[in-house]
Amino acid sequence: MNWYLAVLKNYVGFSGRARRTEYWMFALFNFIIFAVLAILAAITRSPIFWILYGIYGLAVIVPSI
């Protein structure tokens, strides 16, 4: 979890590079969060989870690049 938070703390710091572990842990946590939100949206059929899915996607688009 620390690697995921380290990437988010360096949100717009474009100098330097992320270590391999930071990158893969960030990718793993993103996948898990997206999967959980999509499953909850499909099961409950509530639009709130799709809204959260979209907001989270927009929030992590810059660090994902």
C-alpha positions in Angstrom: 0.0 0.0 0.0 2.9 2.3 0.7 4.0 2.1 -3.0 0.5 3.1 -4.1 0.5 6.1 -1.8 4.0 7.1 -2.9 2.9 7.3 -6.5 -0.1 9.5 -5.5 2.0 11.7 -3.3 4.3 12.4 -6.4 1.2 13.2 -8.5 2.6 15.9 -10.7 6.3 15.4 -10.1 7.5 14.7 -13.6 11.2 14.5 -12.6 12.7 11.1 -11.9 11.3 7.7 -12.4 9.3 5.2 -10.4 10.8 2.0 -9.3 9.5 -1.2 -10.8 7.8 -2.2 -7.6 6.0 1.2 -7.3 4.8 0.9 -10.8 3.4 -2.7 -10.5 1.9 -2.1 -7.1 0.1 1.0 -8.4 -1.1 -1.0 -11.4 -2.3 -3.8 -9.2 -4.2 -1.6 -6.8 -5.7 0.3 -9.7 -6.9 -2.9 -11.2 -8.4 -4.1 -7.9 -10.2 -0.8 -7.2 -11.6 -0.6 -10.8 -12.7 -4.3 -10.6 -14.4 -3.9 -7.2 -16.3 -0.7 -8.4 -17.4 -2.4 -11.6 -18.6 -5.5 -9.8 -20.5 -3.4 -7.2 -22.1 -1.4 -10.0 -23.1 -4.5 -11.8 -24.5 -6.2 -8.8 -26.4 -3.3 -7.2 -27.3 -1.6 -10.5 -26.8 1.7 -8.8 -25.4 4.6 -10.8 -23.4 5.8 -7.8 -20.8 3.1 -8.3 -20.4 4.1 -12.0 -20.0 7.7 -10.9 -17.3 6.7 -8.4 -15.7 4.5 -11.1 -15.5 7.6 -13.4 -14.3 10.0 -10.7 -11.6 7.5 -9.6 -10.6 7.0 -13.3 -10.2 10.7 -13.8 -8.3 11.1 -10.5 -5.6 8.6 -11.4 -5.2 9.3 -15.1 -2.1 11.5 -14.7 -0.2 9.1 -12.4 -1.2 6.2 -14.7 0.7 7.9 -17.6 
